[in-house]
């Protein structure tokens, strides 16, 4: 399967809204690491993400996705620290263009058991390693940005 690379945002496309948690921590040496999970089917590395949830803000929904998909809890930032675009491949084979708002979650607890533990792998990555590991080109761009590093270094 080829990567679907439409590049960055295009004003001619109607995007579906998604949200993601960007769980992060600082190592003892001061490096930033982010927690990523594999997708259930393709096993590609990605951020815990999903669709908006009725009755929850985007931040609350991102925290829920982090708990369900990665078994991580922490302090959520109230504003997105980044955004990326990708084509979500649906079960019927259609590609739905999506915009994903990413909310930082400063990790303070990793659970030994969580809802999707048997369906996903999780792993800590440095930002450069995460950018190299992801399948989605625009997510790699966001993870490589100096702007993201500055926002997480606060």
QUIVENQUI-V411115 format. One record per residue. N is the residue number from 0. RES is the residue in three letters. SS is DSSP state (alpha for helix, beta for strand, coil for the rest). PHI is phi in degrees with one decimal (none if undefined). D_FIRST is the distance of its C-alpha to the first C-alpha in Angstrom with 1 decimal. Layout:
N/RES/SS/PHI/D_FIRST  N/RES/SS/PHI/D_FIRST
//
This chain:
0/UNK/coil/none/0.0  1/UNK/coil/-84.8/3.8  2/UNK/coil/-67.9/6.7  3/UNK/coil/-90.5/8.9  4/UNK/coil/-116.7/12.1  5/UNK/coil/-89.9/15.1  6/UNK/coil/83.9/17.3  7/UNK/coil/-85.5/20.3  8/UNK/coil/-51.0/22.3  9/UNK/coil/-128.2/23.2  10/UNK/coil/-70.3/26.4  11/UNK/coil/-88.2/25.3  12/UNK/coil/-116.5/22.8  13/UNK/coil/-86.3/23.9  14/UNK/coil/-98.2/22.2  15/UNK/beta/-81.5/22.4  16/UNK/beta/-87.8/24.1  17/UNK/beta/-127.6/22.8  18/UNK/beta/-139.2/24.4  19/UNK/beta/-141.3/23.7  20/UNK/beta/-97.5/26.0  21/UNK/beta/-117.3/26.0  22/UNK/beta/-68.6/28.1  23/UNK/beta/-142.6/29.9  24/UNK/beta/-152.6/32.8  25/UNK/beta/-107.3/34.9  26/UNK/coil/-78.1/35.5  27/UNK/coil/-60.3/39.0  28/UNK/coil/-84.5/38.4  29/UNK/coil/92.7/37.4  30/UNK/coil/-78.3/33.6  31/UNK/beta/-88.5/31.4  32/UNK/beta/-123.0/28.7  33/UNK/beta/-121.2/26.3  34/UNK/beta/-94.5/25.2  35/UNK/beta/-120.5/21.5  36/UNK/beta/-127.5/19.9  37/UNK/beta/-88.6/16.7  38/UNK/coil/-70.5/14.9  39/UNK/coil/-68.9/16.1  40/UNK/coil/-96.0/13.0  41/UNK/coil/-82.1/10.1  42/UNK/coil/65.9/13.0  43/UNK/coil/-74.8/12.0  44/UNK/beta/-76.4/15.3  45/UNK/beta/-158.1/16.8  46/UNK/coil/-86.2/20.2  47/UNK/coil/-61.0/21.9  48/UNK/beta/-148.1/21.4  49/UNK/beta/-175.6/22.1  50/UNK/beta/-91.9/24.0  51/UNK/coil/-55.1/27.6  52/UNK/coil/-117.7/30.1  53/UNK/coil/-58.3/33.3  54/UNK/coil/84.1/36.3  55/UNK/coil/-122.9/34.5  56/UNK/coil/-71.4/34.2  57/UNK/alpha/-61.1/30.8  58/UNK/alpha/-64.4/32.1  59/UNK/alpha/-63.9/33.2  60/UNK/alpha/-65.3/29.9  61/UNK/alpha/-63.1/28.1  62/UNK/alpha/-63.2/30.6  63/UNK/alpha/-64.3/29.9  64/UNK/alpha/-62.6/26.2  65/UNK/alpha/-62.0/27.0  66/UNK/alpha/-67.8/29.4  67/UNK/alpha/-68.5/27.3  68/UNK/alpha/-88.1/24.0  69/UNK/alpha/-120.6/25.5  70/UNK/coil/62.8/29.1  71/UNK/beta/-125.4/30.5  72/UNK/beta/-126.3/33.5  73/UNK/beta/172.2/35.1  74/UNK/beta/-92.7/36.5  75/UNK/beta/-87.6/34.4  76/UNK/coil/-79.1/34.8  77/UNK/coil/-80.9/35.8  78/UNK/coil/-118.4/33.9  79/UNK/coil/-59.9/30.3  80/UNK/coil/-99.6/29.8  81/UNK/beta/-176.2/26.6  82/UNK/beta/-150.2/24.1  83/UNK/beta/-144.5/20.5  84/UNK/beta/-124.0/18.3  85/UNK/beta/-159.0/14.8  86/UNK/beta/-102.5/13.1  87/UNK/beta/-84.4/13.3  88/UNK/beta/-84.9/11.3  89/UNK/coil/-86.4/14.2  90/UNK/coil/-59.2/14.8  91/UNK/coil/-83.3/15.5  92/UNK/coil/92.6/12.2  93/UNK/coil/-73.8/13.9  94/UNK/beta/-103.7/13.0  95/UNK/beta/-106.1/16.2  96/UNK/beta/-68.2/17.1  97/UNK/beta/-127.1/18.8  98/UNK/beta/-110.5/21.3  99/UNK/beta/-120.5/21.9  100/UNK/beta/-85.8/25.4  101/UNK/beta/-106.8/25.6  102/UNK/beta/-110.6/28.9  103/UNK/beta/-69.1/30.1  104/UNK/beta/-128.7/31.4  105/UNK/beta/-76.0/33.8  106/UNK/beta/-66.0/33.3  107/UNK/beta/-131.9/36.5  108/UNK/beta/-152.8/35.6  109/UNK/beta/-105.8/32.8  110/UNK/coil/-82.5/33.3  111/UNK/coil/-77.3/33.2  112/UNK/coil/-129.2/32.1  113/UNK/coil/-152.7/30.1  114/UNK/coil/-53.4/28.6  115/UNK/coil/-108.6/24.9  116/UNK/coil/-60.0/25.9  117/UNK/coil/-83.0/24.8  118/UNK/coil/-106.4/21.3  119/UNK/coil/-138.1/20.4  120/UNK/coil/-102.0/21.2  121/UNK/beta/-127.2/23.0  122/UNK/beta/-158.7/23.9  123/UNK/beta/-83.2/25.9  124/UNK/beta/-131.6/24.5  125/UNK/beta/-68.3/26.5  126/UNK/alpha/-59.5/25.2  127/UNK/alpha/-62.1/24.0  128/UNK/alpha/-68.4/22.2  129/UNK/alpha/-63.7/20.6  130/UNK/alpha/-61.1/19.4  131/UNK/alpha/-73.7/17.9  132/UNK/alpha/-85.3/16.2  133/UNK/beta/-75.9/14.5  134/UNK/coil/-86.6/10.9  135/UNK/coil/-82.9/12.5  136/UNK/alpha/-60.0/14.3  137/UNK/alpha/-73.7/17.2  138/UNK/alpha/-65.7/17.8  139/UNK/alpha/-59.9/18.0  140/UNK/alpha/-60.6/20.5  141/UNK/alpha/-63.0/22.5  142/UNK/alpha/-67.4/22.8  143/UNK/alpha/-89.4/23.9  144/UNK/coil/-74.0/26.6  145/UNK/alpha/-62.8/30.2  146/UNK/alpha/-60.0/31.1  147/UNK/alpha/-64.0/29.2  148/UNK/alpha/-57.0/31.0  149/UNK/alpha/-63.7/34.3  150/UNK/alpha/-65.7/33.8  151/UNK/alpha/-84.8/33.1  152/UNK/coil/-81.6/36.0  153/UNK/coil/-67.6/38.6
//
